[in-house]
Amino acid sequence: MDNNIQIATFGGGCFWCIDAAFRRVKGVLNVSSGYAGGEIENPSYQQICTGLTGHAEVVQLDFDSSFVSYNTLLEMFFTLHDATQLNRQGNDVGTQYRSVIYYHDGKQKAESQAMIDALQKQIREPIVTELSPLTNFYPAEQYHQDYYNENPNQGYCSILIAPKLAKFEQYYADKLK
């Protein structure tokens, strides 16, 4: 495998929004919505929605670090969700919607902690983003993959994701495909 190809795993609420944004980033080669951090193998969406499995909805990215750095992806991640909301994002409530970074190595752990520390100095509310080693990742069902682009007129997509995505695209225009 190319030394520049790396993996990042982030959870920041419903994975549809984060999936849609990262698919637009130059250097992101693949995005997979899925589940991480839980107690059972190969959970279904129905199982994780109970909040009883311990999994978070996440996206896993394969990215080329010669085009986009892990630190830039972290910055983008923190603009896509509210890291001060514990176990929720807006109306999506439950531990499966928690803010979490699953790191793949010590370098990612250190960069993630440094980003959290820097951001915390800029805001009053405590950042509740969990920082944990990745122990498992299970791809979500096929209908969750690239959900926004496949269902742009669905209510959740048009009302909640589209405006957030428009702001993301404006802010990061120089880093998008």
Contacts in CASP RR format, 6 or more apart in sequence:
PFRMAT RR
TARGET T0000
AUTHOR 0000-0000-0000
METHOD contacts of the structure
MODEL  1
MDNNIQIATFGGGCFWCIDAAFRRVKGVLNVSSGYAGGEIENPSYQQICT
GLTGHAEVVQLDFDSSFVSYNTLLEMFFTLHDATQLNRQGNDVGTQYRSV
IYYHDGKQKAESQAMIDALQKQIREPIVTELSPLTNFYPAEQYHQDYYNE
NPNQGYCSILIAPKLAKFEQYYADKLK
2 64 0 8 1.000
4 64 0 8 1.000
4 65 0 8 1.000
4 66 0 8 1.000
5 29 0 8 1.000
5 62 0 8 1.000
5 63 0 8 1.000
5 64 0 8 1.000
5 65 0 8 1.000
6 62 0 8 1.000
6 63 0 8 1.000
6 64 0 8 1.000
6 65 0 8 1.000
6 70 0 8 1.000
6 104 0 8 1.000
7 60 0 8 1.000
7 61 0 8 1.000
7 62 0 8 1.000
7 63 0 8 1.000
7 104 0 8 1.000
8 60 0 8 1.000
8 61 0 8 1.000
8 63 0 8 1.000
8 70 0 8 1.000
8 73 0 8 1.000
8 104 0 8 1.000
8 108 0 8 1.000
9 36 0 8 1.000
9 58 0 8 1.000
9 59 0 8 1.000
9 60 0 8 1.000
9 61 0 8 1.000
9 101 0 8 1.000
9 102 0 8 1.000
9 103 0 8 1.000
9 104 0 8 1.000
9 134 0 8 1.000
9 137 0 8 1.000
10 18 0 8 1.000
10 58 0 8 1.000
10 59 0 8 1.000
10 61 0 8 1.000
10 73 0 8 1.000
10 77 0 8 1.000
10 100 0 8 1.000
10 101 0 8 1.000
10 102 0 8 1.000
11 18 0 8 1.000
11 36 0 8 1.000
11 56 0 8 1.000
11 57 0 8 1.000
11 58 0 8 1.000
11 59 0 8 1.000
11 77 0 8 1.000
11 81 0 8 1.000
11 98 0 8 1.000
11 99 0 8 1.000
11 100 0 8 1.000
11 101 0 8 1.000
11 102 0 8 1.000
12 18 0 8 1.000
12 56 0 8 1.000
12 57 0 8 1.000
12 58 0 8 1.000
12 77 0 8 1.000
12 80 0 8 1.000
12 81 0 8 1.000
12 89 0 8 1.000
12 97 0 8 1.000
12 98 0 8 1.000
12 99 0 8 1.000
12 100 0 8 1.000
13 57 0 8 1.000
13 81 0 8 1.000
13 88 0 8 1.000
13 89 0 8 1.000
13 92 0 8 1.000
13 97 0 8 1.000
13 98 0 8 1.000
13 99 0 8 1.000
14 57 0 8 1.000
14 89 0 8 1.000
14 92 0 8 1.000
14 97 0 8 1.000
14 156 0 8 1.000
15 33 0 8 1.000
15 34 0 8 1.000
15 57 0 8 1.000
15 58 0 8 1.000
15 59 0 8 1.000
15 140 0 8 1.000
15 144 0 8 1.000
16 33 0 8 1.000
16 144 0 8 1.000
16 147 0 8 1.000
16 148 0 8 1.000
16 156 0 8 1.000
16 157 0 8 1.000
16 161 0 8 1.000
17 80 0 8 1.000
17 81 0 8 1.000
17 148 0 8 1.000
17 160 0 8 1.000
17 161 0 8 1.000
17 164 0 8 1.000
17 165 0 8 1.000
18 59 0 8 1.000
18 77 0 8 1.000
18 80 0 8 1.000
18 81 0 8 1.000
19 31 0 8 1.000
19 33 0 8 1.000
19 59 0 8 1.000
19 144 0 8 1.000
19 145 0 8 1.000
19 146 0 8 1.000
19 147 0 8 1.000
19 148 0 8 1.000
20 146 0 8 1.000
20 147 0 8 1.000
20 148 0 8 1.000
20 149 0 8 1.000
20 161 0 8 1.000
20 165 0 8 1.000
21 76 0 8 1.000
21 80 0 8 1.000
21 164 0 8 1.000
21 165 0 8 1.000
21 168 0 8 1.000
22 28 0 8 1.000
22 31 0 8 1.000
22 59 0 8 1.000
22 61 0 8 1.000
22 73 0 8 1.000
22 76 0 8 1.000
23 31 0 8 1.000
23 146 0 8 1.000
23 149 0 8 1.000
24 165 0 8 1.000
24 168 0 8 1.000
24 169 0 8 1.000
24 176 0 8 1.000
24 177 0 8 1.000
25 63 0 8 1.000
25 68 0 8 1.000
25 73 0 8 1.000
25 76 0 8 1.000
25 172 0 8 1.000
25 175 0 8 1.000
25 176 0 8 1.000
25 177 0 8 1.000
26 67 0 8 1.000
26 68 0 8 1.000
26 175 0 8 1.000
26 176 0 8 1.000
26 177 0 8 1.000
27 63 0 8 1.000
27 64 0 8 1.000
27 67 0 8 1.000
27 68 0 8 1.000
28 61 0 8 1.000
28 62 0 8 1.000
28 63 0 8 1.000
28 68 0 8 1.000
28 73 0 8 1.000
29 61 0 8 1.000
29 62 0 8 1.000
29 63 0 8 1.000
29 64 0 8 1.000
30 61 0 8 1.000
30 62 0 8 1.000
31 59 0 8 1.000
31 60 0 8 1.000
31 61 0 8 1.000
31 146 0 8 1.000
32 59 0 8 1.000
32 60 0 8 1.000
32 61 0 8 1.000
32 137 0 8 1.000
32 139 0 8 1.000
32 140 0 8 1.000
32 145 0 8 1.000
33 57 0 8 1.000
33 58 0 8 1.000
33 59 0 8 1.000
33 139 0 8 1.000
33 140 0 8 1.000
33 144 0 8 1.000
33 145 0 8 1.000
33 147 0 8 1.000
34 57 0 8 1.000
34 58 0 8 1.000
34 59 0 8 1.000
34 60 0 8 1.000
34 137 0 8 1.000
34 138 0 8 1.000
34 139 0 8 1.000
34 140 0 8 1.000
34 144 0 8 1.000
35 43 0 8 1.000
35 48 0 8 1.000
35 53 0 8 1.000
35 55 0 8 1.000
35 56 0 8 1.000
35 57 0 8 1.000
35 58 0 8 1.000
35 96 0 8 1.000
35 137 0 8 1.000
35 138 0 8 1.000
35 140 0 8 1.000
36 55 0 8 1.000
36 56 0 8 1.000
36 58 0 8 1.000
36 60 0 8 1.000
36 100 0 8 1.000
36 102 0 8 1.000
36 134 0 8 1.000
36 135 0 8 1.000
36 136 0 8 1.000
36 137 0 8 1.000
36 138 0 8 1.000
37 54 0 8 1.000
37 55 0 8 1.000
37 56 0 8 1.000
37 102 0 8 1.000
37 132 0 8 1.000
37 134 0 8 1.000
37 135 0 8 1.000
37 136 0 8 1.000
38 53 0 8 1.000
38 54 0 8 1.000
38 55 0 8 1.000
38 56 0 8 1.000
38 136 0 8 1.000
39 53 0 8 1.000
39 54 0 8 1.000
39 55 0 8 1.000
40 47 0 8 1.000
40 53 0 8 1.000
41 136 0 8 1.000
41 138 0 8 1.000
42 138 0 8 1.000
43 53 0 8 1.000
43 55 0 8 1.000
43 138 0 8 1.000
44 141 0 8 1.000
45 140 0 8 1.000
45 141 0 8 1.000
45 144 0 8 1.000
47 53 0 8 1.000
48 54 0 8 1.000
48 55 0 8 1.000
48 57 0 8 1.000
48 96 0 8 1.000
49 96 0 8 1.000
51 94 0 8 1.000
51 95 0 8 1.000
51 96 0 8 1.000
53 96 0 8 1.000
54 95 0 8 1.000
54 96 0 8 1.000
55 96 0 8 1.000
55 138 0 8 1.000
56 95 0 8 1.000
56 96 0 8 1.000
56 97 0 8 1.000
56 98 0 8 1.000
56 100 0 8 1.000
57 96 0 8 1.000
57 97 0 8 1.000
57 140 0 8 1.000
58 100 0 8 1.000
58 102 0 8 1.000
58 137 0 8 1.000
60 137 0 8 1.000
61 73 0 8 1.000
63 70 0 8 1.000
63 73 0 8 1.000
68 175 0 8 1.000
70 107 0 8 1.000
70 108 0 8 1.000
70 111 0 8 1.000
71 111 0 8 1.000
71 115 0 8 1.000
72 175 0 8 1.000
74 101 0 8 1.000
74 111 0 8 1.000
74 112 0 8 1.000
74 115 0 8 1.000
75 115 0 8 1.000
76 168 0 8 1.000
76 172 0 8 1.000
76 175 0 8 1.000
77 101 0 8 1.000
78 115 0 8 1.000
78 119 0 8 1.000
79 168 0 8 1.000
79 171 0 8 1.000
80 164 0 8 1.000
80 168 0 8 1.000
81 89 0 8 1.000
81 99 0 8 1.000
82 89 0 8 1.000
82 90 0 8 1.000
82 99 0 8 1.000
83 99 0 8 1.000
83 116 0 8 1.000
83 119 0 8 1.000
83 127 0 8 1.000
83 128 0 8 1.000
83 129 0 8 1.000
84 123 0 8 1.000
84 125 0 8 1.000
84 126 0 8 1.000
84 127 0 8 1.000
84 128 0 8 1.000
85 99 0 8 1.000
85 128 0 8 1.000
86 98 0 8 1.000
86 128 0 8 1.000
87 93 0 8 1.000
87 94 0 8 1.000
87 95 0 8 1.000
87 97 0 8 1.000
87 98 0 8 1.000
88 94 0 8 1.000
88 97 0 8 1.000
88 98 0 8 1.000
89 97 0 8 1.000
89 99 0 8 1.000
98 128 0 8 1.000
98 130 0 8 1.000
99 127 0 8 1.000
99 128 0 8 1.000
99 129 0 8 1.000
99 130 0 8 1.000
100 129 0 8 1.000
100 130 0 8 1.000
100 131 0 8 1.000
100 132 0 8 1.000
101 108 0 8 1.000
101 112 0 8 1.000
101 129 0 8 1.000
101 130 0 8 1.000
101 131 0 8 1.000
101 132 0 8 1.000
102 132 0 8 1.000
102 133 0 8 1.000
102 134 0 8 1.000
102 137 0 8 1.000
103 109 0 8 1.000
103 112 0 8 1.000
103 131 0 8 1.000
103 132 0 8 1.000
103 133 0 8 1.000
103 134 0 8 1.000
104 133 0 8 1.000
104 134 0 8 1.000
109 131 0 8 1.000
109 133 0 8 1.000
112 131 0 8 1.000
113 131 0 8 1.000
116 127 0 8 1.000
116 129 0 8 1.000
116 131 0 8 1.000
119 127 0 8 1.000
120 126 0 8 1.000
120 127 0 8 1.000
139 145 0 8 1.000
147 157 0 8 1.000
148 157 0 8 1.000
148 161 0 8 1.000
148 165 0 8 1.000
151 157 0 8 1.000
152 158 0 8 1.000
152 162 0 8 1.000
169 176 0 8 1.000
END
